[in-house]
Amino acid sequence: MAKYRHDLPLLRGGAFLSDGGLETTLIFHEGMALPHFASFVLLSSSEGRQQLLRYYTRYLDIARRHGTGFILDTATWRANADWGAKLGYDAEALDQVNRDAVYLLTELRAEYERPQAPIVLSGAIGPRGDGYKAGRMSAEEAEDYHAAQVAAFAASEADMVAAYTLTNIDEAIGIARAARNHGMPCAISFTVETDGRLVTGRSLQEAIETADAATESYPHYYMVNCAHPSHFEGSLDQTQAWVRRIGGIRANASAKSHAELDESETLDVGDMRDLAQRYRALTGRMPHLRILGGCCGTDHRHIEAICEACLPPPALSA
């Protein structure tokens, strides 16, 4: 049974961390082969599951030291029908892998959760296509397409679902509707180009306001991920109602464009101190930001730097 599905603790306030760039960490730092950038394939072996557990515990240790809550996302960003077919997973296998991904995280929550530091299990959903390109689905098609993954999470102990790296507003609307149909709280995270706009040219404001209008504001909050803060910080005016709908940031380490990152054969870990200071500026301007995490190129060192910049010093143990 899901623990927080009907009462998400992050909606009551407090700081929550999330992890960094799962796939980029595993590929570039740990030398793992992830076909089609799909980390969910690791769930098929004991060795792979242990690798994922080791990855997550680095971040959970940071959260414990700083006394924060944690949003624990599953390794399922690619676990949908199109990407699954490329990797030999049919519908039944994908349903199982999405459930297994949540089950893996229940072990970590049992070990790390503390009364004042809740851990929320979040089913991660990715775009149907490439996260750097514009999708071409209607909202109705997206609702139908993503329903299978949402249903798998709804049948598990996941507390919510979160859709990351979305470039298409209609896809965001479809995912939110699918979540509503299955009684799952949801978050929607858009990615933007260096000009702060979606790859389609539409603004973050338009994306959030359009999705809210089409779903009766069903998403519990929005996020921005897979872009450097320098790409979008200038468009976030705290006085605007749509900006107050943004509850989390999971930025890239690198200030390079998506096109440049796509062509890069090495990992750009960026300037950790500068990234942390940009997070500090954002949290100062946007006190409603609850979730601080990372995306491509970030690892536990970036999250530690962000904590040191944005959170009170850890309390000394007696």
For each residue, the residues with C-beta under 8 A, 3 or more apart:
1: 157
2: 5 6 121 156 157 158 159
3: 109 121 157 159
4: 7 8 9 118 120 121 159 160
5: 2 8 158 159 160 183 184 185
6: 2
7: 4
8: 4 5 11 120 159 160 185 220
9: 4 12 14 69 118 120
10: 13 14 16 69 71 118 120 247 290 291
11: 8 220
12: 9
13: 10 290
14: 9 10 68 69 290
15: 66 68 69 290 292 310 311
16: 10 68 69 70 71 120 248 290 291 292
17: 59 62 63 66 68 69 70 71 291 292 293 303 307
18: 59 70 71 72 73 248 250 291 292 293 294
19: 22 55 56 59 72 73 293 294 303
20: 25 59 293 294 295 298 299 300 302 303
21: 24 25 252 253 294 295 296 297 298 299
22: 19 25 26 39 55 75 77
23: 26 27 34 37 39 77 296
24: 21 27 28 29 267 296 297 298
25: 20 21 22 28 29 30 55 299
26: 22 23 29 30 32 34 39 42 51 55
27: 23 24 30 31 32 33 34 37
28: 24 25 266 267
29: 24 25 26 267 299
30: 25 26 27 51
31: 27
32: 26 27 42 51
33: 27
34: 23 26 27 37 38 39 41 42
35: 38 41 86 87
36: 78 83 86 87
37: 23 27 34 77 78
38: 34 35 41 77 78 79 83 87
39: 22 23 26 34 42 52 75 77 78
40: 43 74 75 76 77 78 79 97 98 101
41: 34 35 38 44 48 87
42: 26 32 34 39 45 48 49 51 52 75
43: 40 48 49 52 75 97 100 101 104
44: 41 48 97
45: 42 48 49
46: 49 50
47: 50 51
48: 41 42 43 44 45 51 52
49: 42 43 45 46 52 53 104
50: 46 47 53 54
51: 26 30 32 42 47 48 54 55
52: 39 42 43 48 49 55 56 75 104
53: 49 50 56 57 104 107 108
54: 50 51 57 58
55: 19 22 25 26 51 52 58 59
56: 19 52 53 59 60 72 105 108
57: 53 54 60 61 108 112
58: 54 55 61 62 299 300
59: 17 18 19 20 55 56 62 63 70 300 303
60: 56 57 63 64 70 72 108 112 119
61: 57 58 64 65
62: 17 58 59 65 66 300 303 304 307
63: 17 59 60 66 67 68 69 70 112 117
64: 60 61 67 112 114 117
65: 61 62 314
66: 15 17 62 63 307 311 314
67: 63 64 116 117 314 315
68: 14 15 16 17 63 117 307 311
69: 9 10 14 15 16 17 63 117 118 119 120
70: 16 17 18 59 60 63 112 117 118 119 120
71: 10 16 17 18 120 122 162 248 291 293
72: 18 19 56 60 105 108 109 119 120 121 122
73: 18 19 122 123 124 162
74: 40 98 101 102 104 105 121 122 123 124 153 158
75: 22 39 40 42 43 52 101 104 124
76: 40 79 97 98 101 123 124 125 126 149
77: 22 23 37 38 39 40 124 125 126 164 165
78: 36 37 38 39 40 83 84 87 126
79: 38 40 76 83 84 89 94 97 98 101 126 149
80: 83 84 94 125 126 128 145 146 148 149
81: 84 85 91 94 145 148
82: 85 86 128 129
83: 36 38 78 79 80 86 87 126
84: 78 79 80 81 87 88 89 90 93 94
85: 81 82 88 89 90
86: 35 36 82 83
87: 35 36 38 41 78 83 84
88: 84 85
89: 79 84 85 93 94 97
90: 84 85 93 94
91: 81 94 95 148
92: 95 96
93: 84 89 90 96 97
94: 79 80 81 84 89 90 91 97 98 148 149 152
95: 91 92 98 99 148 151 152
96: 92 93 99 100
97: 40 43 44 76 79 89 93 94 100 101
98: 40 74 76 79 94 95 101 102 123 149 152 153 156
99: 95 96 102 103 152 153 155 156
100: 43 96 97 103 104
101: 40 43 74 75 76 79 97 98 104 105 123
102: 74 98 99 105 106 121 123 153 156 157 158
103: 99 100 106 107 156 157
104: 43 49 52 53 74 75 100 101 107 108
105: 56 72 74 101 102 108 109 121
106: 102 103 109 110 121 157
107: 53 103 104 110 111
108: 53 56 57 60 72 104 105 111 112 119
109: 3 72 105 106 112 113 119 121
110: 106 107 113
111: 107 108
112: 57 60 63 64 70 108 109 119
113: 109 110 117 118 119
114: 64 117
115:
116: 67
117: 63 64 67 68 69 70 113 114
118: 4 9 10 69 70 113
119: 60 69 70 72 108 109 112 113
120: 4 8 9 10 16 69 70 71 72 159 160
121: 2 3 4 72 74 102 105 106 109 157 158 159 160
122: 71 72 73 74 158 159 160 161 162 187
123: 73 74 76 98 101 102 149 150 152 153 156 158 160 161 162 184
124: 73 74 75 76 77 161 162 164
125: 76 77 80 146 149 150 161 162 163 164 175
126: 76 77 78 79 80 83 131 163 164 165
127: 130 131 135 163 165 166 167 168 171
128: 80 82 135 137 142 145 146 171
129: 82 133 135
130: 127 133
131: 126 127 164 165 166 167 191 226
132: 167 191 199 258 259 262
133: 129 130 167 199
134: 167 168 198 199 200
135: 127 128 129 142 166 167 168 170 171
136: 168
137: 128 141 142 145 168 170 171 174
138: 141 142 170 174
139: 142 143 170 171 173 174 177 214
140: 143 144 174
141: 137 138 144 145 174
142: 128 135 137 138 139 145 146 168 170 171 172 173 174 175 178
143: 139 140 146 147 173 174 175 177 178 181
144: 140 141 147 174 178
145: 80 81 128 137 141 142 148 174
146: 80 125 128 142 143 149 150 163 171 174 175 178
147: 143 144 150 151 178 181 182
148: 80 81 91 94 95 145 151 152
149: 76 79 80 94 98 123 125 146 152 153 161
150: 123 125 146 147 153 154 161 175 178 179 181 182 184
151: 95 147 148 154 155 182
152: 94 95 98 99 123 148 149 155 156
153: 74 98 99 102 123 149 150 156 158 161 182 184
154: 150 151 158 182 183 184
155: 99 151 152
156: 2 98 99 102 103 123 152 153
157: 1 2 3 102 103 106 121
158: 2 5 74 102 121 122 123 153 154 161 184
159: 2 3 4 5 8 120 121 122 185
160: 4 5 8 120 121 122 123 184 185 186 187 220
161: 122 123 124 125 149 150 153 158 175 179 184 185 186 187
162: 71 73 122 123 124 125 186 187 188 189 223
163: 125 126 127 146 166 171 172 175 186 187 188 189
164: 77 124 125 126 131 189 191 223 225 226 250 295
165: 77 126 127 131 189 191 225 226 295
166: 127 131 135 163 171 172 175 188 189 190 191
167: 127 131 132 133 134 135 171 190 191 198 199 200
168: 127 134 135 136 137 142 171 172 198 200
169: 172 173 198 200 202 206 207 210 211
170: 135 137 138 139 142 173 174
171: 127 128 135 137 139 142 146 163 166 167 168 174 175
172: 142 163 166 168 169 175 176 188 190 207 211
173: 139 142 143 169 170 176 177 210 211 214 215
174: 137 138 139 140 141 142 143 144 145 146 170 171 177 178
175: 125 142 143 146 150 161 163 166 171 172 178 179 186 188
176: 172 173 179 180 186 188 211 215 218 219
177: 139 143 173 174 180 181 215 218
178: 142 143 144 146 147 150 174 175 181 182
179: 150 161 175 176 182 184 185 186 218
180: 176 177 183 184 186 215 218
181: 143 147 150 177 178
182: 147 150 151 153 154 178 179
183: 5 154 180
184: 5 123 150 153 154 158 160 161 179 180
185: 5 8 159 160 161 179 220
186: 160 161 162 163 175 176 179 180 218 219 220
187: 122 160 161 162 163 219 220 221 222 223 247 248
188: 162 163 166 172 175 176 211 219 222 223
189: 162 163 164 165 166 222 223 224 225 248 250
190: 166 167 172 198 204 207 208 222 223 224 225
191: 131 132 164 165 166 167 198 224 225 226 227 258
192: 195 196 197 198 204 224 227 231 232
193: 196 197 198 199 227 231 257 258
194: 227 231 257
195: 192 231
196: 192 193 203 204 231 232 234 235
197: 192 193 200 201 202 203 204
198: 134 167 168 169 190 191 192 193 201 202 203 204 207
199: 132 133 134 167 193 258
200: 134 167 168 169 197
201: 197 198
202: 169 197 198 206 207
203: 196 197 198 206 207 235
204: 190 192 196 197 198 207 208 224 232 235 236 242
205: 208 209 235 240 242 243
206: 169 202 203 209 210
207: 169 172 190 198 202 203 204 210 211
208: 190 204 205 211 212 222 242 245 246
209: 205 206 212 213 242
210: 169 173 206 207 213 214
211: 169 172 173 176 188 207 208 214 215 219 222
212: 208 209 215 216 217 219 242 245
213: 209 210
214: 139 173 210 211
215: 173 176 177 180 211 212 218 219
216: 212
217: 212
218: 176 177 179 180 186 215
219: 176 186 187 188 211 212 215 222 245
220: 8 11 160 185 186 187 247
221: 187 245 246 247 248 290
222: 187 188 189 190 208 211 219 245 246 247
223: 162 164 187 188 189 190 246 247 248 249 250 291
224: 189 190 191 192 204 227 232 246 248 249 250 251
225: 164 165 189 190 191 249 250 251 293 295
226: 131 164 165 191 250 251 252 258 295 296
227: 191 192 193 194 224 231 232 251 252 295
228: 231 251 252 253 254 255 256 270 275
229: 232 233 249 251 275 278 279 282
230: 233 255 278
231: 192 193 194 195 196 227 228 255
232: 192 196 204 224 227 229 235 236
233: 229 230 236 278 281 282
234: 196
235: 196 203 204 205 232
236: 204 232 233 243 246 282 285 286
237: 240 243
238: 243 244 285 286
239: 243
240: 205 237 243 244
241: 244 245
242: 204 205 208 209 212 245
243: 205 236 237 238 239 240 246 286
244: 238 240 241 286 288
245: 208 212 219 221 222 241 242
246: 208 221 222 223 224 236 243 249 286 288 289
247: 10 187 220 221 222 223 288 289 290 291
248: 16 18 71 187 189 221 223 224 289 290 291 292 293
249: 223 224 225 229 246 279 282 289 291 292 293
250: 18 164 189 223 224 225 226 291 293 294 295
251: 224 225 226 227 228 229 275 278 279 294 295 298
252: 21 226 227 228 255 261 270 294 295 296 297 298
253: 21 228 268 269 270 272 275 294 296 297 298 302
254: 228 261 268 269 270 296 297
255: 228 230 231 252 270
256: 228 260 261 264 268
257: 193 194 260 261
258: 132 191 193 199 226 261 262
259: 132 262 263
260: 256 257 263 264
261: 252 254 256 257 258 264 268 296 297
262: 132 258 259
263: 259 260
264: 256 260 261 267 268
265:
266: 28
267: 24 28 29 264 297
268: 253 254 256 261 264 297
269: 253 254 272 297 298 299 302
270: 228 252 253 254 255 274 275 297 298 302
271: 274 275
272: 253 269 275 276 301 302 305
273: 276 277 305
274: 270 271 277 278
275: 228 229 251 253 270 271 272 278 279 298 302 305 306
276: 272 273 279 280 302 305 306 308 309 310
277: 273 274 280 281 309
278: 229 230 233 251 274 275 281 282
279: 229 249 251 275 276 282 283 292 306 309 310
280: 276 277 283 284 309 310
281: 233 277 278 284 285
282: 229 233 236 249 278 279 285 286 289
283: 279 280 286 287 289 292 310
284: 280 281 287
285: 236 238 281 282
286: 236 238 243 244 246 282 283 289
287: 283 284
288: 244 246 247
289: 246 247 248 249 282 283 286 292
290: 10 13 14 15 16 221 247 248
291: 10 16 17 18 71 223 247 248 249 250
292: 15 16 17 18 248 249 279 283 289 303 306 307 310
293: 17 18 19 20 71 225 248 249 250 298 303
294: 18 19 20 21 250 251 252 253 297 298 299 302 303 306
295: 20 21 164 165 225 226 227 250 251 252 298
296: 21 23 24 226 252 253 254 261
297: 21 24 252 253 254 261 267 268 269 270 294
298: 20 21 24 251 252 253 269 270 275 293 294 295 302 303
299: 20 21 25 29 58 269 294 302 303
300: 20 58 59 62 303 304
301: 272 304 305
302: 20 253 269 270 272 275 276 294 298 299 305 306
303: 17 19 20 59 62 292 293 294 298 299 300 306 307
304: 62 300 301 307 308
305: 272 273 275 276 301 302 308 309
306: 275 276 279 292 294 302 303 309 310
307: 17 62 66 68 292 303 304 310 311
308: 276 304 305 311
309: 276 277 279 280 305 306
310: 15 276 279 280 283 292 306 307
311: 15 66 68 307 308
312:
313:
314: 65 66 67
315: 67
316:
317:
318:
